[in-house]
């Protein structure tokens, strides 16, 4: 498909045809200025040759009334030419300034377009995450949905999903990805990074001011259904192309804290009733 037949991409910035029109006008003004400047250069060079004697000076005609009239006419034409030159210079400056304003406006609209596109993508990702979490009644599928959200939307292939045991004393890994078995052993509630964060109940994200004992722990999300602790999600190292979690990632983690907890709590109770 050629560019002519390519369908419009909603991410393309809005076209500004006035930029091309002002650009053509500016080029035309500049061409006229160049012609006038060239003619002035020729006249100046002729005067220089006359002053240096390189070119014989014309024999002065007898001064009379006709010559005086001609001098006044030439002076008037020169004044008009200078006035036209000044006007063209002013118009050239005005067009150049207008072109700069249009380019700035075009850039502003493009930046705004990108911002709207990013916000739309963020909302779409949150919607997909909610659909995945609440679109099934199977406990295993909910765990798979959480795993895929962390991998595809957060950008980590090292994670563990813990559930609180029936006694309410230990966090047991219900699902792990990219971690050795020793890293996902049962964690007593209140012990270790994951146990302490889950017991405290607040979202943990490692940054310049917060660090866990495990340097690879990037985030830990306590999962609560109301006041009841259901489990926790531990996110370790991010993918290479993602140096840190941003505001949109924190919003996704907050969503998981509530909706993943409800989905796990509901499907686990159903599984227990079925058993």
N, C-alpha and C positions, 0 to 999 in steps of 0.2 A: 504494500500500500504506500503510495507516495504521500509526501507531506501535505499536498493539496487535498487529498481525499481522506487524510487522517481525521477522525472525529475529534471534536473539541474535548480537551482534557480539563476537568473542573479545577485541576491544580494550576493551570496556566494563568499567569497574571492578566488582568484586563488590558486590551490593546488601547493605545492612545494615538489615533491617526493624526491629531493636531501636532504632535512632535515632528512628524515628517514634513508637514506643510510649513511650520516655522523654520525648519532646517533648510528647506528650499529657498524661502524668502531671505534667510541670512546669507546663503551662498550668492544669491543674485546681488544683494547689497554689497557684499565683499568684492564681487567682480567689477561692479561700477566704481567702487573706491580704488581698486587697482588701476583701472583705466585712467582715472583722473590723476592719480599719483604719478603714473608713467608720463603723462603729458606735462605735468609740472617739472618732472625730472629733466625732460628734453629741453624745456625752456631755461631751466637753471644751467644746464650744461652749455647751452648756446651763449648765455650771458658770460659764463666763465671763459669760454674761448675768445669772446670779444674782448674781455678784460685782459687776457694774456697775449692778445695780438695774433692768436692762431688763426683767426678768421677776420678778414677785413670788415671794419664797421661800415654799415651802409652810409652812403652820403646823405647827410642831413638835408632834408627838404626845407625850403624857406618856411619859416614859422609864419603862420597866418591864422586867420579865423577858422579855416577848414581843419587845420591841424589841431587847433585847440578843441574843436568839437569832437574830433576823432579820439583825442586823448580822454576826454570826458566819457565818451561812449565806451572806450576800452576799460576805463576805471569802473564804470557802472557794471559792465559785464563781469569784470573780475570780482567785484563785490558780490554779485549774484551767484557766481560760481563758488565763492567761499561760503556763502550762506547755504547753498545746496550741499556742499561738502559737510558742513557742520550738522545739517539736518540728517544727512545719511549716516554720519557717525553716531548721532544720537539714536537714530532708528536701529542701527546695528547693535548698539549697546542694549537698547530696550528688548530687541529680539533675543539677544544672547541671554539676558537676565530671565526672560520668559521661558526660554528653553531649559535653563537650569531649574526653574520652579517646577516645570512640567516633569522633568526627570526626578526631582525630589518627591513629587506627588506620586509618580509611578512607583518609586521605591517604597514609599509608605504603604500604598495599596498592596504591593506585592508582599511586604512583611505582614500586613494584616491578613492577607489571604493565607499565608503559611501558618499563622497563629490559629486561624479558624480551622484549617485542615488538621492541625495537630490536636486541637480540642475535639474535633469530630472523631478522630482516630481513638483518642482516649475514652470517649463516651462509648464508642463501639466496642472497645476492649472490655470495659466494665460490663456492658450488656451481655457480651458473649460469656464472660466469667459467671455471671448470675444464671444464665441459661444452662450452663454446664453443671452448676452446683445443684440447681433445683429442678433439673430436667429428668432426674432419675430417682427411683426409690431403692436402688440397690446400693448397699454399703460399699462394696468394692468399686463400683463405678464412681461413687463420690470421691473415694480416695484417688482414683485415676484422674478425675477432673481436677482435683487440687494439685496433683503432681504436674499435670500438663499446664496449668495456669502458671505455676512457679517457673517451669522450664521455658515456656513460650512467651509469657508476658513479663515476668520479672528478669529472666535471663540468667538462670542458674541451673546447672545440672548436678548439683550436690545438695541434697535436701533430705529431710526426714519428717514424717508426719507421725506424731505421737498421740496416743489416746490414754486417758486416765483409766487405770484398772478399776474393777468393781469395788474394791476396798477403798479406793480414793487415796492410795499411798504412793503409787508408782506411775510414771509415764512410760508406756510401752510403745515401741515403734510398730505402727500398723503398716507403714509403707516407707521405703527408703530408696533413694536413687543416687548412684555415683559415689556411695560411701561404703567402706569396709564394715564388716559385721561388728568389729570392736567399737566403732564409732556410734553404733545405734543400740547399745545395750540398754536395758531398763534403767530409768533415772528416778531415784527417790524424789518425791515432791519436796521442793525447797533446797535440793542439793545440786551442785554444778550449775553451769550457765542456764541450761534449759529448765531445770527444776526450779531455780530461784526466780527466773523471769515468769514462768507459768504461775507460780504461787503469788507473785506480786501482782500479776494481772495486767501490766502495761506493755505496750508494744516496744520492742527494742530494735533499734537500727544503729549499727556501728557507724560512727563518723569521727570528726576531729576531737570531739569532747567525750564520746562514749566508746568504751572498748570492753570486750568480753575477755574472760580468761583464755578461751580458745580464740587465737588470732584469726582463724578462718571463718568464725561465725559472723555473718553479715547482718542477719536479722532473725528475730525470734518473735513469733506471733502467738500469744495465748489465745486459745479458742474457748469462748464462754457462751453458753446458751442461757441468757438472762444472768443470774448469779451463779449458775453451776459451771464449774470448770470441766470442759469436755476433753481437752488435750492441748497440743501446741504444734506449731510448724517451725522447724529450724531450717534456715536457709544459710548455706555456707558460701563457698567462693562463687563469684559471678563469672560469666563468660568473659573472655579476653577483651572483646570489643565494648564491654560495659564497665567502666571504672568504678561506678558508684550508683546507688539508688537515688532517684530524683523525687520531686514532689508527686508526680503521677504514680510512681511505684509505691510511695507511702499510702496514697489513697487506695490503691489496690490491696495493700496489706490490711488496711482498716476494713475494707470490704470482706476480706477473707476472715478476719477476726470474728465477724458477726455471722456472715452467711455460711461459711464453711462449718462453723461450730453448729449452727442449726441443722444443716444438712447431715452432718455426722451423727448428731444426737438423735434426729428423727429416724434415720436409717438403721442405726444401731439398736434402737428400741424395737423397731419392726423385726430386725433379725432375731433379737432375743425373744420376742413374742412368738415368732414362727418356730423357733427351736423348742 
